[in-house]
Amino acid sequence: MEAKSPVPNTAEKMKSVKTACDSAQAGPKKDAALKHYHAAEKAQTAKNDGECHRELNAATQALV
C-alpha cells in the first residue's frame, strides 16, 4: 500500500493561497489570482468544497 501525502483541508489551503496572493508582486497575475481567491471564498461560504478547491487551484496557477 502506498503512502499518500495528506491533502490540505480547505481552511489550510485558503490560508496558504491567501498568503501567496498577498506576497505576490502587483500586476495582472496577482489581480487574476485574487479574482479566483474571492470566488473560492464565495464557494466556501456556500459550502461547495469542490468549487472552492478548483478556484484555489486556479489562483495558484495564475501566480505561476
C-alpha positions as CSV (number, residue, x, y, z in Angstrom):
1,M,0.0,0.0,0.0
2,E,1.3,3.4,-1.0
3,A,1.5,6.3,1.5
4,K,-0.1,9.3,0.1
5,S,0.7,12.8,1.2
6,P,-2.1,14.4,3.2
7,V,-4.4,16.7,1.2
8,P,-4.7,20.0,3.0
9,N,-8.2,20.8,4.2
10,T,-10.0,23.8,2.7
11,A,-9.1,26.2,5.5
12,E,-5.4,25.4,5.3
13,K,-5.4,25.7,1.5
14,M,-7.3,29.1,1.7
15,K,-4.7,30.4,4.2
16,S,-1.7,29.3,2.0
17,V,-3.2,30.7,-1.2
18,K,-4.1,34.0,0.5
19,T,-0.5,34.3,1.7
20,A,0.8,33.6,-1.8
21,C,-1.6,36.2,-3.2
22,D,-0.6,38.8,-0.6
23,S,3.1,38.3,-1.2
24,A,2.9,38.4,-5.0
25,Q,4.0,41.5,-6.9
26,A,1.3,43.8,-8.1
27,G,0.2,43.2,-11.7
28,P,-2.1,41.1,-13.8
29,K,-1.1,37.8,-12.3
30,K,-1.9,39.0,-8.8
31,D,-5.2,40.5,-10.0
32,A,-6.2,37.2,-11.6
33,A,-5.2,35.2,-8.6
34,L,-7.2,37.5,-6.3
35,K,-10.2,37.1,-8.5
36,H,-10.0,33.4,-8.2
37,Y,-9.4,33.6,-4.4
38,H,-12.5,35.7,-3.9
39,A,-14.5,33.2,-6.0
40,A,-13.1,30.5,-3.7
41,E,-14.3,32.5,-0.6
42,K,-17.8,32.6,-2.1
43,A,-17.7,28.9,-2.8
44,Q,-16.5,28.2,0.7
45,T,-19.3,30.3,2.2
46,A,-21.8,28.3,0.0
47,K,-20.2,25.1,1.4
48,N,-19.1,24.0,-2.1
49,D,-15.7,22.5,-1.4
50,G,-15.2,21.2,-4.9
51,E,-15.7,24.6,-6.5
52,C,-13.6,26.2,-3.7
53,H,-10.7,23.9,-4.4
54,R,-11.0,24.5,-8.2
55,E,-10.8,28.2,-7.6
56,L,-7.9,27.9,-5.2
57,N,-6.0,25.8,-7.8
58,A,-6.8,28.4,-10.5
59,A,-5.5,31.2,-8.2
60,T,-2.3,29.2,-7.6
61,Q,-1.9,28.7,-11.4
62,A,-2.5,32.4,-12.0
63,L,0.6,33.3,-9.9
64,V,2.9,31.0,-11.9
